[in-house]
């Protein structure tokens, strides 16, 4: 069953935003402590309990911690349980060889609060533009309702981005693939032209000045005093510009790929190692033996700016 995410901007005042940030900090702490327990105390736990550390065992310890630590108990338990589930899934992926060893979470990196759909209230329309939703221990959250939600809601996530807080709904819906008798097409991805079709058509992402503006504000932040308010302000401005550029790339990818899907019956993509194209230039010596790091960095930047390194293309 296909899934789709619907994201809306939250109208959060300063008090609500501070509570969101505090809850994200608690969730991050719970995740990192649970990771430390699995990494450093798994032998002692198995010797004492006769079994390995798992999500149920850590969830029981979380309940005991909430009874003793008030500032942990004031935040929703659902978000902390979801963090333990994420860690448990990360270790399953590691032992199955699908991913590397789990790493600690960092502040301001993917700050989010995830709630199961069974723990949130129903969406209440306020008017044509706004709606609200009740979240556990948070209350009513007002958000900009730009489009209706289709499908069955699975999870509700409050996420922090450069331009503020957003709420996202992960929905599963039934979808029947319509019959399409149009001819197939081959697609080649590149740097100069983002998409090159076998019909001879070229689709290049329109140039934008946001990348240059982002670079300028990064240089401005680097010149200002370290850890000063002016440096933090410049970094926030650079982050907002980078987020806007990412939204523009995503919009172009959706529009272009939708047009291609409507015209052709099947699309065959080039087996391109896009992760290698967007990787850091400071790799192993064998990977950069014939190409200078400066050249590799230039290729990686072009791949990211043109959208070649994105999974949307």
CORJO-V240114 format. One record per pair of residues at least 4 apart in sequence whose ideal C-beta (glycine too) atoms are under 8 Angstrom apart, sorted by the first residue. I is the first residue (numbers start at 1). J is the second residue. D is the distance in whole Angstrom. If there is no record, write none. Layout:
BEGIN
i: {I & I}
j: {J & J}
d: {D & D}
END
This chain:
BEGIN
i: {1 & 1 & 1 & 1 & 2 & 2 & 2 & 3 & 3 & 3 & 3 & 3 & 3 & 4 & 4 & 4 & 4 & 4 & 5 & 5 & 5 & 5 & 6 & 6 & 6 & 6 & 6 & 6 & 7 & 7 & 7 & 7 & 7 & 8 & 8 & 8 & 8 & 8 & 8 & 8 & 8 & 9 & 9 & 9 & 9 & 9 & 9 & 10 & 10 & 10 & 10 & 10 & 10 & 10 & 10 & 10 & 10 & 11 & 11 & 11 & 11 & 12 & 12 & 12 & 12 & 12 & 12 & 13 & 14 & 15 & 16 & 16 & 16 & 16 & 17 & 17 & 17 & 18 & 19 & 19 & 20 & 20 & 20 & 20 & 20 & 20 & 21 & 21 & 21 & 22 & 22 & 23 & 23 & 23 & 23 & 23 & 23 & 24 & 24 & 24 & 24 & 24 & 25 & 25 & 26 & 26 & 26 & 26 & 26 & 27 & 27 & 27 & 27 & 27 & 27 & 27 & 28 & 28 & 28 & 28 & 28 & 28 & 29 & 29 & 30 & 30 & 30 & 30 & 30 & 30 & 31 & 31 & 31 & 31 & 31 & 31 & 31 & 32 & 32 & 32 & 33 & 34 & 34 & 34 & 34 & 34 & 35 & 35 & 35 & 35 & 36 & 36 & 37 & 37 & 37 & 37 & 37 & 38 & 38 & 38 & 38 & 41 & 41 & 42 & 42 & 42 & 43 & 44 & 45 & 45 & 45 & 45 & 46 & 46 & 46 & 46 & 49 & 51 & 53 & 53 & 54 & 54 & 55 & 55 & 55 & 55 & 55 & 56 & 57 & 58 & 58 & 58 & 58 & 59 & 59 & 59 & 60 & 61 & 62 & 62 & 62 & 62 & 62 & 63 & 63 & 64 & 65 & 65 & 66 & 66 & 66 & 67 & 69 & 70 & 71 & 72 & 74 & 75 & 75 & 75 & 76 & 76 & 76 & 76 & 76 & 76 & 76 & 77 & 77 & 78 & 78 & 78 & 78 & 78 & 78 & 79 & 79 & 79 & 79 & 80 & 81 & 82 & 82 & 82 & 82 & 83 & 84 & 85 & 86 & 87 & 87 & 88 & 89 & 90 & 90 & 90 & 91 & 91 & 92 & 93 & 93 & 94 & 94 & 94 & 94 & 94 & 105 & 105 & 107 & 108 & 110 & 111 & 111 & 112 & 112 & 112 & 112 & 113 & 113 & 113 & 114 & 114 & 114 & 114 & 115 & 115 & 115 & 115 & 115 & 115 & 115 & 115 & 116 & 116 & 116 & 116 & 117 & 117 & 117 & 117 & 117 & 119 & 120 & 120 & 120 & 120 & 120 & 121 & 121 & 121 & 122 & 123 & 123 & 123 & 123 & 123 & 124 & 124 & 124 & 125 & 125 & 125 & 126 & 126 & 126 & 126 & 129 & 129 & 130 & 130 & 130 & 130 & 131 & 131 & 131 & 132 & 132 & 132 & 132 & 133 & 133 & 133 & 133 & 133 & 134 & 134 & 134 & 134 & 135 & 135 & 135 & 135 & 141 & 141 & 143 & 143 & 149 & 149 & 149 & 150 & 150 & 151 & 151 & 151 & 151 & 152 & 152 & 152 & 153 & 153 & 153 & 154 & 154 & 154 & 155 & 155 & 156 & 156 & 156 & 156 & 157 & 157 & 157 & 158 & 158 & 158 & 158 & 159 & 159 & 159 & 159 & 160 & 160 & 160 & 161 & 161 & 161 & 162 & 162 & 162 & 162 & 162 & 163 & 163 & 163 & 180 & 180 & 181 & 182 & 182 & 182 & 183 & 183 & 184 & 184 & 184 & 184 & 184 & 185 & 185 & 185 & 185 & 185 & 185 & 185 & 185 & 185 & 186 & 186 & 186 & 186 & 186 & 187 & 187 & 187 & 187 & 187 & 187 & 187 & 187 & 187 & 188 & 188 & 188 & 188 & 188 & 189 & 189 & 189 & 189 & 189 & 189 & 189 & 189 & 189 & 190 & 190 & 190 & 191 & 191 & 191 & 191 & 191 & 192 & 192 & 193 & 193 & 193 & 194 & 194 & 194 & 194 & 194 & 194 & 194 & 195 & 195 & 195 & 195 & 195 & 196 & 196 & 196 & 197 & 197 & 197 & 197 & 203 & 204 & 205 & 205 & 205 & 205 & 205 & 206 & 208 & 208 & 209 & 210 & 210 & 210 & 210 & 210 & 210 & 211 & 211 & 211 & 212 & 213 & 213 & 214 & 214 & 214 & 214 & 214 & 215 & 216 & 217 & 217 & 217 & 217 & 217 & 217 & 218 & 218 & 219 & 220 & 220 & 220 & 221 & 221 & 221 & 221 & 224 & 224 & 224 & 224 & 225 & 225 & 226 & 227 & 227 & 228 & 229 & 230 & 231 & 232 & 233 & 234 & 235 & 236 & 237 & 238 & 239 & 240 & 241 & 242 & 243 & 244 & 245 & 245 & 246 & 247 & 248 & 249 & 249 & 249 & 249 & 249 & 250 & 250 & 250 & 251 & 252 & 252 & 253 & 253 & 253 & 253 & 253 & 254 & 254 & 255 & 256 & 256 & 257 & 257 & 257 & 258 & 259 & 260 & 260 & 261 & 272 & 273 & 274 & 274 & 274 & 274 & 274 & 274 & 275 & 275 & 277 & 277 & 277 & 277 & 277 & 278 & 278 & 278 & 278 & 278 & 279 & 279 & 280 & 280 & 281 & 281 & 281 & 281 & 281 & 281 & 281 & 282 & 283 & 283 & 283 & 284 & 285 & 288 & 288 & 288 & 291 & 291 & 292 & 293 & 294 & 295 & 296 & 297 & 298 & 299 & 300 & 300 & 301 & 302 & 302 & 303 & 303 & 304 & 304 & 304 & 307 & 307 & 308}
j: {172 & 173 & 174 & 175 & 172 & 173 & 175 & 151 & 154 & 170 & 171 & 172 & 173 & 150 & 151 & 170 & 171 & 173 & 168 & 169 & 170 & 171 & 147 & 149 & 150 & 168 & 169 & 171 & 159 & 166 & 167 & 168 & 169 & 131 & 143 & 144 & 145 & 146 & 166 & 167 & 168 & 143 & 144 & 163 & 164 & 165 & 166 & 16 & 141 & 142 & 143 & 144 & 158 & 164 & 165 & 166 & 167 & 130 & 142 & 143 & 144 & 16 & 17 & 20 & 141 & 164 & 165 & 17 & 18 & 19 & 20 & 138 & 141 & 165 & 21 & 164 & 165 & 22 & 23 & 138 & 24 & 113 & 138 & 158 & 160 & 165 & 25 & 111 & 160 & 26 & 75 & 27 & 75 & 76 & 79 & 113 & 138 & 28 & 111 & 112 & 113 & 160 & 29 & 107 & 30 & 71 & 72 & 75 & 80 & 31 & 75 & 79 & 80 & 82 & 83 & 113 & 32 & 83 & 105 & 106 & 107 & 111 & 33 & 72 & 34 & 62 & 72 & 80 & 83 & 84 & 35 & 83 & 84 & 86 & 87 & 104 & 105 & 36 & 104 & 105 & 37 & 38 & 58 & 83 & 84 & 87 & 39 & 87 & 102 & 104 & 40 & 41 & 41 & 42 & 45 & 53 & 58 & 42 & 53 & 87 & 91 & 45 & 53 & 46 & 52 & 53 & 47 & 48 & 49 & 52 & 53 & 57 & 50 & 51 & 52 & 53 & 57 & 57 & 57 & 58 & 58 & 88 & 59 & 84 & 85 & 87 & 88 & 60 & 61 & 62 & 84 & 87 & 88 & 63 & 81 & 84 & 64 & 65 & 66 & 77 & 80 & 81 & 84 & 67 & 77 & 68 & 69 & 72 & 72 & 73 & 77 & 73 & 73 & 74 & 75 & 80 & 137 & 79 & 80 & 137 & 80 & 113 & 115 & 135 & 136 & 137 & 138 & 81 & 136 & 82 & 114 & 115 & 116 & 119 & 136 & 83 & 113 & 114 & 115 & 84 & 85 & 86 & 114 & 115 & 116 & 87 & 88 & 89 & 90 & 91 & 102 & 92 & 93 & 94 & 99 & 102 & 95 & 102 & 96 & 98 & 99 & 98 & 99 & 100 & 101 & 102 & 109 & 110 & 111 & 160 & 159 & 159 & 160 & 157 & 158 & 159 & 160 & 157 & 158 & 159 & 155 & 156 & 157 & 158 & 119 & 120 & 135 & 136 & 155 & 156 & 157 & 158 & 120 & 154 & 155 & 156 & 152 & 153 & 154 & 155 & 156 & 136 & 133 & 134 & 135 & 136 & 156 & 133 & 134 & 135 & 133 & 131 & 132 & 133 & 145 & 149 & 131 & 132 & 133 & 130 & 131 & 145 & 130 & 131 & 132 & 142 & 144 & 145 & 142 & 143 & 144 & 145 & 142 & 143 & 145 & 140 & 141 & 142 & 143 & 140 & 141 & 143 & 156 & 167 & 138 & 139 & 140 & 141 & 139 & 141 & 156 & 158 & 158 & 167 & 166 & 167 & 153 & 169 & 171 & 171 & 173 & 171 & 172 & 173 & 174 & 171 & 172 & 173 & 169 & 170 & 171 & 170 & 171 & 172 & 169 & 170 & 167 & 168 & 169 & 170 & 167 & 168 & 170 & 165 & 166 & 167 & 168 & 165 & 166 & 167 & 168 & 164 & 165 & 166 & 165 & 166 & 243 & 236 & 239 & 240 & 242 & 243 & 240 & 243 & 244 & 264 & 265 & 265 & 263 & 264 & 265 & 264 & 265 & 264 & 265 & 266 & 267 & 268 & 197 & 198 & 199 & 260 & 263 & 264 & 266 & 267 & 268 & 197 & 198 & 267 & 268 & 270 & 195 & 196 & 197 & 198 & 260 & 267 & 268 & 269 & 270 & 195 & 196 & 197 & 198 & 270 & 194 & 195 & 196 & 269 & 270 & 272 & 274 & 308 & 313 & 194 & 196 & 308 & 299 & 302 & 303 & 306 & 308 & 204 & 306 & 202 & 203 & 204 & 203 & 204 & 205 & 306 & 307 & 308 & 313 & 202 & 203 & 256 & 260 & 313 & 201 & 202 & 203 & 201 & 202 & 203 & 260 & 256 & 306 & 249 & 252 & 305 & 306 & 307 & 252 & 245 & 248 & 213 & 214 & 241 & 242 & 244 & 245 & 248 & 215 & 245 & 305 & 216 & 217 & 241 & 218 & 238 & 241 & 242 & 245 & 219 & 220 & 221 & 234 & 235 & 237 & 238 & 241 & 222 & 238 & 223 & 224 & 234 & 238 & 231 & 234 & 235 & 238 & 228 & 230 & 231 & 234 & 230 & 231 & 231 & 231 & 232 & 232 & 233 & 234 & 235 & 236 & 237 & 238 & 239 & 240 & 241 & 242 & 243 & 244 & 245 & 246 & 247 & 248 & 249 & 305 & 250 & 251 & 252 & 253 & 305 & 307 & 310 & 312 & 254 & 310 & 312 & 255 & 256 & 307 & 257 & 307 & 310 & 312 & 313 & 258 & 312 & 259 & 260 & 313 & 261 & 312 & 313 & 262 & 263 & 264 & 267 & 267 & 277 & 277 & 278 & 303 & 308 & 309 & 310 & 311 & 279 & 309 & 299 & 300 & 303 & 308 & 309 & 300 & 303 & 304 & 308 & 309 & 283 & 300 & 297 & 300 & 288 & 293 & 294 & 295 & 296 & 297 & 300 & 293 & 287 & 288 & 296 & 288 & 289 & 292 & 293 & 296 & 295 & 296 & 296 & 297 & 298 & 299 & 300 & 301 & 302 & 303 & 304 & 309 & 305 & 306 & 308 & 308 & 309 & 308 & 309 & 310 & 312 & 313 & 313}
d: {5 & 7 & 7 & 8 & 7 & 7 & 5 & 8 & 7 & 6 & 7 & 5 & 8 & 7 & 7 & 8 & 5 & 7 & 5 & 7 & 5 & 7 & 7 & 5 & 8 & 7 & 5 & 7 & 8 & 5 & 7 & 4 & 8 & 8 & 4 & 5 & 6 & 6 & 6 & 5 & 8 & 6 & 5 & 8 & 6 & 8 & 6 & 8 & 6 & 7 & 5 & 8 & 7 & 7 & 4 & 6 & 5 & 7 & 4 & 6 & 7 & 4 & 5 & 7 & 8 & 7 & 5 & 7 & 6 & 7 & 6 & 8 & 8 & 8 & 6 & 8 & 6 & 6 & 6 & 7 & 6 & 7 & 8 & 6 & 7 & 6 & 7 & 7 & 7 & 7 & 7 & 6 & 4 & 7 & 6 & 6 & 8 & 6 & 4 & 7 & 6 & 7 & 6 & 7 & 6 & 7 & 6 & 5 & 7 & 6 & 7 & 5 & 6 & 8 & 5 & 7 & 6 & 8 & 5 & 8 & 7 & 8 & 6 & 8 & 6 & 7 & 8 & 5 & 5 & 7 & 6 & 4 & 7 & 7 & 6 & 8 & 5 & 6 & 5 & 6 & 6 & 7 & 5 & 7 & 6 & 5 & 6 & 6 & 6 & 6 & 6 & 8 & 5 & 8 & 8 & 6 & 7 & 6 & 5 & 7 & 7 & 6 & 8 & 6 & 6 & 6 & 6 & 6 & 6 & 7 & 5 & 8 & 7 & 7 & 6 & 8 & 7 & 8 & 6 & 7 & 7 & 7 & 6 & 6 & 6 & 8 & 4 & 7 & 7 & 6 & 5 & 8 & 8 & 7 & 6 & 6 & 7 & 6 & 6 & 7 & 6 & 7 & 7 & 7 & 8 & 7 & 6 & 6 & 5 & 4 & 7 & 7 & 7 & 6 & 8 & 8 & 7 & 7 & 7 & 7 & 7 & 7 & 7 & 7 & 5 & 5 & 7 & 6 & 8 & 6 & 8 & 5 & 6 & 5 & 6 & 7 & 4 & 6 & 7 & 7 & 6 & 6 & 4 & 8 & 8 & 7 & 6 & 6 & 6 & 7 & 6 & 7 & 6 & 6 & 7 & 4 & 6 & 6 & 6 & 4 & 4 & 8 & 6 & 7 & 6 & 6 & 7 & 7 & 8 & 8 & 8 & 7 & 4 & 5 & 7 & 4 & 7 & 7 & 4 & 8 & 6 & 7 & 5 & 8 & 5 & 5 & 6 & 7 & 7 & 5 & 7 & 8 & 8 & 8 & 6 & 8 & 8 & 4 & 6 & 6 & 6 & 5 & 6 & 7 & 6 & 7 & 5 & 6 & 4 & 8 & 8 & 5 & 8 & 5 & 8 & 7 & 6 & 5 & 7 & 8 & 5 & 7 & 4 & 6 & 6 & 7 & 6 & 7 & 6 & 7 & 6 & 6 & 8 & 6 & 4 & 5 & 6 & 5 & 7 & 7 & 5 & 7 & 7 & 7 & 8 & 6 & 5 & 7 & 7 & 6 & 7 & 7 & 7 & 6 & 8 & 5 & 7 & 6 & 6 & 6 & 5 & 4 & 5 & 3 & 8 & 6 & 5 & 7 & 5 & 7 & 5 & 5 & 7 & 6 & 8 & 5 & 7 & 7 & 6 & 8 & 7 & 5 & 7 & 6 & 7 & 5 & 8 & 7 & 5 & 8 & 6 & 8 & 6 & 8 & 8 & 6 & 6 & 7 & 4 & 5 & 7 & 4 & 5 & 6 & 8 & 8 & 4 & 6 & 6 & 5 & 4 & 6 & 6 & 6 & 6 & 4 & 7 & 6 & 5 & 6 & 6 & 7 & 8 & 4 & 7 & 6 & 7 & 7 & 4 & 8 & 5 & 8 & 6 & 7 & 6 & 8 & 8 & 6 & 7 & 5 & 7 & 7 & 4 & 8 & 8 & 5 & 7 & 6 & 8 & 7 & 6 & 5 & 7 & 5 & 6 & 7 & 6 & 7 & 7 & 5 & 6 & 6 & 6 & 7 & 8 & 4 & 7 & 5 & 6 & 6 & 5 & 5 & 5 & 6 & 6 & 7 & 4 & 7 & 8 & 6 & 8 & 6 & 8 & 4 & 8 & 7 & 8 & 5 & 7 & 7 & 5 & 8 & 5 & 5 & 7 & 6 & 6 & 6 & 6 & 5 & 8 & 6 & 4 & 7 & 7 & 6 & 6 & 6 & 6 & 5 & 6 & 6 & 5 & 5 & 7 & 7 & 6 & 6 & 6 & 8 & 5 & 4 & 6 & 6 & 5 & 7 & 7 & 5 & 8 & 5 & 4 & 5 & 6 & 6 & 5 & 4 & 6 & 7 & 6 & 7 & 7 & 8 & 7 & 6 & 7 & 6 & 6 & 6 & 6 & 6 & 7 & 7 & 6 & 6 & 6 & 6 & 6 & 7 & 7 & 7 & 8 & 6 & 6 & 6 & 6 & 8 & 5 & 7 & 8 & 6 & 8 & 6 & 6 & 6 & 7 & 6 & 6 & 6 & 4 & 5 & 6 & 7 & 7 & 7 & 8 & 6 & 7 & 7 & 6 & 6 & 6 & 6 & 7 & 7 & 7 & 6 & 7 & 6 & 5 & 8 & 8 & 6 & 8 & 6 & 7 & 4 & 7 & 6 & 5 & 5 & 6 & 8 & 4 & 6 & 7 & 8 & 7 & 7 & 4 & 7 & 8 & 4 & 4 & 7 & 6 & 4 & 6 & 8 & 8 & 6 & 7 & 6 & 6 & 5 & 5 & 7 & 6 & 7 & 7 & 6 & 6 & 6 & 6 & 7 & 8 & 6 & 6 & 8 & 4 & 4 & 8 & 5 & 8 & 7 & 5 & 7}
END
